[in-house]
Amino acid sequence: MRVRSKLENRSGQVIVLFVLSLFVVCLAAVLSIDFGRVTNTRARLQNAADAAALGAMLELWDQRVTGEDEGDARLLAEAKAAELASKNCDGTRVAVEFGEFADGVFVPLEDSVPATAARVMSARDPEAPGGPIRTSFGGLFGLTEVSQRATATARLRRHVLTPFSVYGGGLPPPGELTNFYNREEVAPGCFGLLNYDGGSGSAEEARRWTLHGYDGEFDFDPAWGYDWINGTTGLKTSIKEGVGYHIDEENVVLGTIYTEVEGQGSNTDFKIVGVISMVITSETFLTSQEDEYDYITARVVDVHYFSEGLTTDFRRNFLTLQLVQ
């Protein structure tokens, strides 16, 4: 009788444990539905914020190209951000800020200052059109809804317009390398650097334009398909700082394409027929003169000739659009 009693007690314990285990499994199963819904919505909100931030900056730039002022361009960019966010996550609330991104920090800018970055917050919360995320079984624990938010920051940078001009004869296709700067003079007294503003063409100017880009006005779209630009006699060593920087950063930089050269020295003119975007990959110096270039090598990214017309799509190739946060 004693043995039978122990067996009955053990059987009762197994039943209790089974019921408890079944309850825990069922509870985990139903809660996983809510967890999956919240996790999925979170991912969709992040996608919405990413797409909205990128789309807002591209729309802002496109509107500027068509002549809209900064304030109106921002309104249209906000509308584009809301549209893209909604496509990625229904019922999303979107907030957009425009500013600049520097040293890892986003800084808002007033409407009168052209923005170079957009920060977007996408949310499913009580203020969102779709409200917070409703739970199916969270109510068992007093949790009937969950608010979720995601943020993204996109930056738009214009590629540096360097004073380099590349000969168009035998130019390799995109993706291939070219030695675009040769130590041999392309014309007596001129080293193949362009003088975009028609000024003195100093070494300091060549240094600044190579490092930071030409900051003046330049017409990329002459109606007749080419333009004549004066060369500079600026020292070739003045470009060393900028070339090294772009190699280290793997930046896409812009140059021009020429087919003819006339004159010499400060009176040299280049027939500019197009624009080339490239990534400078290496530099080689003469062994006898460490500061004197032998040649500079770059990988061709894209080539465009003025005769083909300068469309908005190609203008976008002058830009780098990236998510930075």
Sine and cosine of phi, psi and omega as CSV:
sin_phi,cos_phi,sin_psi,cos_psi,sin_omega,cos_omega
0.00,0.00,-0.59,0.80,-0.02,-1.00
-0.91,0.41,-0.68,0.74,0.01,-1.00
-0.89,0.46,-0.67,0.75,-0.01,-1.00
-0.91,0.42,-0.60,0.80,0.01,-1.00
-0.90,0.43,-0.66,0.75,0.03,-1.00
-0.90,0.44,-0.64,0.77,0.01,-1.00
-0.90,0.44,-0.66,0.75,0.00,-1.00
-0.91,0.42,-0.63,0.77,0.01,-1.00
-0.90,0.44,-0.69,0.73,0.01,-1.00
-0.90,0.43,-0.64,0.77,0.03,-1.00
-0.88,0.47,-0.65,0.76,0.03,-1.00
-0.90,0.43,-0.62,0.78,0.01,-1.00
-0.91,0.41,-0.65,0.76,0.02,-1.00
-0.88,0.47,-0.66,0.75,0.01,-1.00
-0.89,0.45,-0.69,0.72,0.01,-1.00
-0.88,0.47,-0.73,0.69,0.01,-1.00
-0.89,0.46,-0.62,0.78,0.01,-1.00
-0.90,0.45,-0.70,0.71,0.00,-1.00
-0.90,0.44,-0.69,0.72,0.02,-1.00
-0.90,0.45,-0.69,0.72,0.01,-1.00
-0.89,0.45,-0.66,0.75,0.01,-1.00
-0.89,0.45,-0.63,0.78,0.02,-1.00
-0.90,0.44,-0.71,0.71,0.00,-1.00
-0.89,0.45,-0.68,0.74,0.01,-1.00
-0.89,0.45,-0.70,0.71,0.01,-1.00
-0.90,0.43,-0.65,0.76,0.01,-1.00
-0.90,0.43,-0.69,0.73,0.02,-1.00
-0.89,0.45,-0.62,0.79,-0.02,-1.00
-0.91,0.43,-0.71,0.71,-0.04,-1.00
-0.95,0.30,-0.59,0.80,0.02,-1.00
-0.94,0.35,-0.50,0.87,0.02,-1.00
-0.90,0.43,-0.45,0.89,0.06,-1.00
-0.90,0.43,-0.73,0.68,0.04,-1.00
-0.91,0.41,-0.67,0.74,0.01,-1.00
-0.88,0.48,-0.69,0.72,0.03,-1.00
-0.89,0.46,-0.64,0.77,0.01,-1.00
-0.90,0.43,-0.70,0.71,0.00,-1.00
-0.91,0.42,-0.70,0.72,-0.01,-1.00
-0.90,0.44,-0.68,0.73,0.00,-1.00
-0.90,0.44,-0.67,0.75,0.02,-1.00
-0.91,0.42,-0.63,0.78,0.04,-1.00
-0.86,0.51,-0.70,0.71,0.02,-1.00
-0.90,0.43,-0.66,0.75,0.01,-1.00
-0.92,0.39,-0.60,0.80,0.06,-1.00
-0.90,0.43,-0.63,0.78,0.03,-1.00
-0.92,0.39,-0.67,0.75,0.07,-1.00
-0.88,0.48,-0.63,0.78,0.01,-1.00
-0.90,0.44,-0.69,0.73,0.01,-1.00
-0.91,0.41,-0.67,0.74,0.02,-1.00
-0.88,0.48,-0.77,0.64,-0.02,-1.00
-0.89,0.45,-0.64,0.76,-0.02,-1.00
-0.92,0.40,-0.66,0.75,-0.01,-1.00
-0.91,0.42,-0.72,0.70,0.03,-1.00
-0.90,0.43,-0.71,0.70,-0.01,-1.00
-0.90,0.43,-0.60,0.80,0.00,-1.00
-0.90,0.43,-0.69,0.72,-0.02,-1.00
-0.93,0.36,-0.61,0.79,0.01,-1.00
-0.93,0.37,-0.65,0.76,0.04,-1.00
-0.91,0.41,-0.64,0.77,0.03,-1.00
-0.86,0.51,-0.70,0.72,0.00,-1.00
-0.92,0.39,-0.69,0.72,0.02,-1.00
-0.86,0.51,-0.66,0.75,-0.01,-1.00
-0.93,0.38,-0.59,0.81,0.07,-1.00
-0.88,0.47,-0.66,0.75,-0.01,-1.00
-0.87,0.49,-0.59,0.81,-0.01,-1.00
-0.99,0.15,-0.06,1.00,0.09,-1.00
0.96,-0.26,0.05,1.00,0.02,-1.00
-0.93,0.37,0.58,-0.81,0.09,-1.00
-0.97,0.25,0.18,-0.98,-0.14,-0.99
-0.87,0.49,-0.67,0.74,-0.04,-1.00
-0.89,0.46,-0.75,0.66,0.01,-1.00
-0.92,0.39,-0.61,0.79,0.02,-1.00
-0.88,0.47,-0.61,0.79,0.02,-1.00
-0.92,0.39,-0.63,0.78,0.03,-1.00
-0.88,0.48,-0.69,0.73,0.02,-1.00
-0.92,0.39,-0.57,0.82,0.03,-1.00
-0.93,0.37,-0.60,0.80,0.06,-1.00
-0.90,0.44,-0.66,0.75,0.03,-1.00
-0.89,0.46,-0.64,0.77,0.03,-1.00
-0.91,0.42,-0.63,0.77,0.02,-1.00
-0.89,0.46,-0.69,0.73,0.00,-1.00
-0.90,0.44,-0.64,0.77,0.00,-1.00
-0.89,0.46,-0.73,0.68,-0.02,-1.00
-0.93,0.38,-0.61,0.79,0.02,-1.00
-0.90,0.43,-0.66,0.75,0.00,-1.00
-0.90,0.44,-0.58,0.82,0.02,-1.00
-0.92,0.39,-0.52,0.85,-0.03,-1.00
-1.00,0.03,-0.44,0.90,0.00,-1.00
-0.43,-0.91,0.94,-0.34,-0.04,-1.00
-0.89,0.46,0.53,-0.85,0.11,-0.99
0.95,0.32,0.36,0.93,-0.08,-1.00
-1.00,0.07,0.63,-0.78,0.18,-0.98
-1.00,-0.07,0.70,-0.71,-0.07,-1.00
-0.82,-0.57,0.71,-0.70,0.12,-0.99
-0.81,-0.59,0.77,-0.64,-0.07,-1.00
-0.86,-0.52,0.71,-0.70,0.13,-0.99
-0.84,-0.54,0.60,-0.80,0.03,-1.00
-0.90,-0.44,0.63,-0.78,-0.02,-1.00
-0.10,-0.99,-0.66,-0.75,0.03,-1.00
-0.69,-0.73,0.41,-0.91,0.02,-1.00
-0.87,-0.50,0.91,-0.41,-0.03,-1.00
-0.61,-0.79,0.67,-0.74,0.01,-1.00
0.82,0.58,0.60,0.80,0.06,-1.00
0.98,0.22,0.19,0.98,-0.06,-1.00
-0.79,-0.62,0.69,-0.72,0.09,-1.00
-1.00,0.02,0.77,-0.64,-0.01,-1.00
-0.83,-0.55,0.89,-0.46,0.02,-1.00
-0.90,0.43,0.53,-0.85,0.03,-1.00
-0.82,-0.57,0.49,-0.87,0.04,-1.00
-0.91,0.42,0.34,-0.94,-0.05,-1.00
-0.86,0.51,-0.45,0.89,-0.05,-1.00
-0.98,0.20,-0.19,0.98,-0.03,-1.00
-0.97,-0.25,0.84,-0.55,0.00,-1.00
-0.84,0.54,0.82,-0.58,-0.02,-1.00
-0.99,0.10,0.51,-0.86,0.08,-1.00
-0.88,-0.48,0.03,1.00,0.01,-1.00
-0.50,-0.86,0.43,-0.90,0.05,-1.00
-0.74,-0.67,0.72,-0.69,0.08,-1.00
-0.93,-0.38,0.80,-0.60,-0.08,-1.00
-0.86,-0.51,0.72,-0.69,0.13,-0.99
-0.91,-0.41,0.81,-0.59,0.08,-1.00
-0.92,-0.40,0.65,-0.76,-0.11,-0.99
-0.55,-0.84,0.54,-0.84,0.28,-0.96
-0.89,-0.45,1.00,-0.10,-0.04,-1.00
-0.62,-0.79,-0.04,-1.00,-0.04,-1.00
-0.84,0.54,-0.39,0.92,0.00,-1.00
-1.00,0.00,-0.17,0.99,-0.03,-1.00
-0.97,0.24,0.49,-0.87,0.04,-1.00
-0.82,0.58,-0.61,0.79,0.01,-1.00
-1.00,-0.01,0.00,1.00,-0.01,-1.00
0.93,0.37,-0.07,-1.00,0.05,-1.00
-0.94,0.33,0.10,-0.99,-0.01,-1.00
-0.99,0.17,0.83,-0.55,0.01,-1.00
-0.99,0.14,0.66,-0.75,0.05,-1.00
-0.99,-0.15,0.46,-0.89,0.01,-1.00
-1.00,-0.02,-0.60,0.80,-0.08,-1.00
-0.81,-0.59,-0.02,1.00,0.01,-1.00
-0.90,0.44,-0.37,0.93,0.02,-1.00
-0.86,0.51,-0.39,0.92,0.05,-1.00
-0.86,0.51,-0.42,0.91,0.00,-1.00
-0.90,-0.43,0.28,0.96,0.02,-1.00
0.99,0.16,0.25,0.97,-0.02,-1.00
-0.91,-0.42,1.00,-0.06,-0.06,-1.00
-1.00,-0.05,-0.29,0.96,0.00,-1.00
-0.47,-0.88,0.43,-0.90,-0.03,-1.00
-0.74,-0.68,0.76,-0.65,0.07,-1.00
-1.00,-0.03,0.65,-0.76,0.00,-1.00
-0.71,-0.70,0.61,-0.80,0.04,-1.00
-0.66,-0.75,0.45,-0.89,0.08,-1.00
-0.58,-0.81,0.50,-0.86,0.01,-1.00
-0.76,-0.65,0.43,-0.90,0.06,-1.00
-0.46,-0.89,0.55,-0.83,0.04,-1.00
-0.81,-0.59,0.78,-0.63,0.03,-1.00
-0.89,-0.45,0.60,-0.80,0.00,-1.00
-0.84,-0.54,0.63,-0.77,0.03,-1.00
-0.89,-0.46,0.87,-0.49,0.00,-1.00
-0.86,-0.51,0.70,-0.72,0.06,-1.00
-0.99,0.13,0.71,-0.71,0.02,-1.00
-0.91,0.42,0.55,-0.83,-0.01,-1.00
-0.93,0.37,0.79,-0.61,0.11,-0.99
-1.00,0.01,0.98,-0.22,-0.04,-1.00
-0.99,0.12,0.27,-0.96,0.05,-1.00
-0.99,0.16,0.14,0.99,-0.01,-1.00
-0.96,0.28,0.66,-0.75,0.16,-0.99
-0.83,-0.55,0.74,-0.68,-0.11,-0.99
-0.95,-0.33,0.72,-0.70,0.01,-1.00
-0.92,0.39,0.75,-0.66,-0.09,-1.00
-0.98,0.18,-0.24,0.97,0.00,-1.00
-0.96,0.28,0.84,-0.54,0.01,-1.00
0.95,0.30,0.38,0.93,0.01,-1.00
-0.91,0.41,0.78,-0.62,-0.05,-1.00
-0.95,0.31,0.32,-0.95,0.02,-1.00
-0.96,0.29,0.25,-0.97,0.03,-1.00
-0.80,0.60,0.65,-0.76,0.01,-1.00
0.99,-0.16,-0.30,0.95,-0.03,-1.00
-0.98,-0.22,0.29,-0.96,-0.05,-1.00
-1.00,-0.02,0.49,-0.87,0.08,-1.00
-0.60,-0.80,0.60,-0.80,0.13,-0.99
-1.00,0.02,0.99,-0.15,-0.18,-0.98
-1.00,-0.10,-0.19,0.98,-0.01,-1.00
-0.82,-0.57,0.90,-0.43,-0.04,-1.00
-0.93,-0.38,0.60,-0.80,-0.04,-1.00
-0.94,0.35,-0.34,0.94,0.06,-1.00
-0.94,0.34,0.66,-0.75,-0.01,-1.00
-0.93,0.37,0.72,-0.70,0.06,-1.00
-0.98,0.20,-0.35,0.94,0.12,-0.99
-0.46,-0.89,0.53,-0.85,-0.03,-1.00
-0.80,0.60,0.85,-0.53,0.04,-1.00
0.99,0.17,0.12,0.99,0.00,-1.00
-0.75,-0.66,0.69,-0.72,-0.14,-0.99
-0.95,-0.32,0.30,0.95,0.09,-1.00
1.00,0.09,0.24,0.97,0.10,-1.00
-0.98,-0.17,0.68,-0.74,-0.07,-1.00
-1.00,-0.01,0.55,-0.84,0.03,-1.00
-0.96,-0.27,1.00,0.06,-0.17,-0.99
-0.91,0.42,-0.56,0.83,-0.09,-1.00
-0.99,-0.11,-0.01,1.00,0.04,-1.00
0.96,0.29,0.23,0.97,-0.02,-1.00
-0.99,0.11,-0.55,-0.83,-0.09,-1.00
-0.95,0.30,-0.35,0.94,0.00,-1.00
0.92,0.40,0.75,0.66,-0.09,-1.00
-0.98,0.19,0.25,-0.97,0.07,-1.00
-0.90,0.44,-0.61,0.79,0.02,-1.00
-0.89,0.45,-0.62,0.78,0.04,-1.00
-0.90,0.44,-0.71,0.70,0.02,-1.00
-0.88,0.48,-0.65,0.76,0.03,-1.00
-0.88,0.47,-0.74,0.67,-0.05,-1.00
-0.92,0.40,-0.68,0.74,-0.03,-1.00
-0.93,0.36,-0.56,0.83,0.03,-1.00
-0.93,0.36,-0.64,0.77,-0.05,-1.00
-0.98,0.19,-0.76,0.65,-0.14,-0.99
-0.96,-0.30,-0.25,0.97,-0.03,-1.00
0.99,-0.11,0.45,-0.89,0.05,-1.00
-0.93,0.37,0.79,-0.62,-0.12,-0.99
-0.96,-0.28,0.18,0.98,0.02,-1.00
-0.98,-0.18,-0.11,-0.99,0.03,-1.00
-0.99,0.16,0.66,-0.75,0.05,-1.00
-0.51,-0.86,0.78,-0.62,-0.05,-1.00
-1.00,0.03,0.94,-0.34,0.01,-1.00
-0.99,0.16,-0.08,1.00,-0.20,-0.98
-0.74,-0.67,0.87,0.50,0.07,-1.00
-0.89,0.45,0.71,-0.71,-0.14,-0.99
-0.89,0.46,-0.45,0.89,-0.06,-1.00
-1.00,0.02,0.02,1.00,0.12,-0.99
1.00,-0.06,-0.01,1.00,0.06,-1.00
-0.37,-0.93,0.18,-0.98,0.05,-1.00
-0.49,-0.87,0.51,-0.86,0.06,-1.00
-0.98,-0.18,0.82,-0.58,0.00,-1.00
-0.81,-0.59,0.68,-0.74,-0.03,-1.00
-0.94,0.34,0.62,-0.79,0.08,-1.00
-1.00,0.07,0.16,-0.99,0.01,-1.00
-0.83,-0.56,0.53,-0.85,0.06,-1.00
-1.00,-0.07,0.23,0.97,-0.01,-1.00
-0.80,0.60,0.58,-0.82,-0.04,-1.00
-0.88,0.47,0.67,-0.75,0.00,-1.00
-0.91,0.41,-0.49,0.87,0.00,-1.00
-0.92,0.40,-0.29,0.96,-0.03,-1.00
-0.94,0.35,-0.29,0.96,-0.05,-1.00
-1.00,-0.05,-0.04,1.00,-0.13,-0.99
-0.86,0.51,-0.71,0.70,-0.04,-1.00
-0.87,0.49,-0.73,0.68,-0.04,-1.00
-0.92,0.39,-0.66,0.75,0.00,-1.00
-0.88,0.47,-0.72,0.70,0.02,-1.00
-0.88,0.48,-0.64,0.77,0.00,-1.00
-0.90,0.44,-0.72,0.70,-0.04,-1.00
-0.93,0.37,-0.53,0.85,0.08,-1.00
-0.91,0.41,-0.72,0.69,-0.02,-1.00
-0.89,0.45,-0.65,0.76,-0.07,-1.00
-1.00,0.06,-0.15,0.99,-0.05,-1.00
0.82,0.57,0.65,0.76,-0.02,-1.00
-0.96,0.27,0.52,-0.85,0.21,-0.98
-1.00,0.08,0.82,-0.57,0.01,-1.00
-0.85,-0.52,0.34,-0.94,0.00,-1.00
-0.95,-0.30,0.56,-0.83,0.15,-0.99
-0.65,-0.76,-0.01,-1.00,0.05,-1.00
-0.92,-0.38,0.22,-0.97,0.02,-1.00
-0.90,-0.44,0.78,-0.62,0.04,-1.00
-0.88,-0.48,0.43,-0.90,0.03,-1.00
-0.86,-0.51,-0.36,0.93,-0.01,-1.00
-0.64,-0.77,0.46,-0.89,0.08,-1.00
-0.74,-0.67,0.71,-0.70,0.05,-1.00
-0.78,-0.63,0.58,-0.82,0.07,-1.00
1.00,0.03,-0.21,-0.98,0.00,-1.00
-0.42,-0.91,0.31,-0.95,0.00,-1.00
0.83,0.55,-0.67,-0.74,-0.02,-1.00
-0.95,0.30,-0.12,0.99,0.02,-1.00
-0.98,-0.19,0.24,0.97,0.02,-1.00
-0.97,0.24,0.71,-0.70,0.05,-1.00
-0.84,-0.54,0.66,-0.75,0.03,-1.00
-0.95,-0.32,0.71,-0.71,0.09,-1.00
-1.00,0.07,0.97,-0.24,-0.08,-1.00
-1.00,-0.03,0.83,-0.55,-0.08,-1.00
-0.90,-0.44,-0.11,0.99,-0.04,-1.00
-0.10,-0.99,-0.14,-0.99,-0.05,-1.00
-0.77,-0.64,0.62,-0.79,0.04,-1.00
-0.82,-0.57,0.71,-0.70,0.16,-0.99
-0.96,-0.28,0.67,-0.75,-0.13,-0.99
-0.43,-0.90,0.32,-0.95,0.09,-1.00
-0.91,-0.41,0.90,-0.44,0.00,-1.00
-0.94,0.33,0.81,-0.59,-0.13,-0.99
-0.95,-0.30,-0.52,0.85,-0.04,-1.00
-0.34,-0.94,0.33,-0.94,0.05,-1.00
-0.69,-0.72,0.60,-0.80,-0.01,-1.00
-0.78,-0.62,0.73,-0.68,-0.02,-1.00
-0.94,-0.34,0.41,-0.91,0.11,-0.99
-0.93,0.38,0.68,-0.73,-0.03,-1.00
-0.91,0.41,-0.48,0.88,-0.02,-1.00
-0.99,0.15,-0.35,0.94,-0.01,-1.00
-0.66,-0.75,0.99,-0.12,-0.16,-0.99
-0.89,0.46,-0.42,0.91,0.00,-1.00
-1.00,-0.09,0.04,1.00,-0.02,-1.00
-0.98,-0.21,0.85,-0.53,-0.02,-1.00
-0.93,0.36,0.63,-0.78,0.21,-0.98
-1.00,-0.01,-0.81,0.59,0.13,-0.99
-0.31,-0.95,0.25,-0.97,0.05,-1.00
-0.81,-0.58,0.70,-0.71,-0.04,-1.00
-0.94,-0.35,0.62,-0.79,0.02,-1.00
-0.61,-0.79,0.44,-0.90,0.11,-0.99
-1.00,-0.10,0.79,-0.61,-0.01,-1.00
-0.95,0.30,0.77,-0.63,0.05,-1.00
-0.99,-0.16,-0.75,0.66,-0.01,-1.00
-0.38,-0.93,0.45,-0.89,0.01,-1.00
-0.72,-0.69,0.68,-0.73,0.03,-1.00
-0.60,-0.80,0.72,-0.69,0.01,-1.00
-0.97,-0.24,0.63,-0.78,-0.05,-1.00
-0.84,0.54,-0.52,0.85,-0.03,-1.00
-0.90,0.43,-0.33,0.94,0.00,-1.00
-1.00,0.10,-0.12,0.99,-0.05,-1.00
1.00,0.09,0.53,-0.85,-0.05,-1.00
-0.96,-0.30,1.00,-0.03,-0.06,-1.00
-0.99,0.17,0.25,-0.97,0.05,-1.00
-0.87,0.49,-0.63,0.78,0.00,-1.00
-0.87,0.49,-0.65,0.76,0.01,-1.00
-0.95,0.30,-0.59,0.81,0.05,-1.00
-0.84,0.55,-0.52,0.85,0.01,-1.00
-0.91,0.41,-0.38,0.93,0.04,-1.00
-0.94,0.34,-0.19,0.98,0.06,-1.00
-0.99,0.12,0.00,1.00,-0.15,-0.99
-0.86,-0.52,0.41,-0.91,0.19,-0.98
-0.89,-0.45,0.88,-0.48,0.01,-1.00
-0.93,-0.37,0.85,-0.52,-0.07,-1.00
-0.54,-0.84,0.49,-0.87,0.17,-0.99
-0.99,0.16,0.78,-0.62,-0.04,-1.00
-0.91,-0.42,-0.23,0.97,0.06,-1.00
-0.55,-0.83,0.00,0.00,0.00,0.00
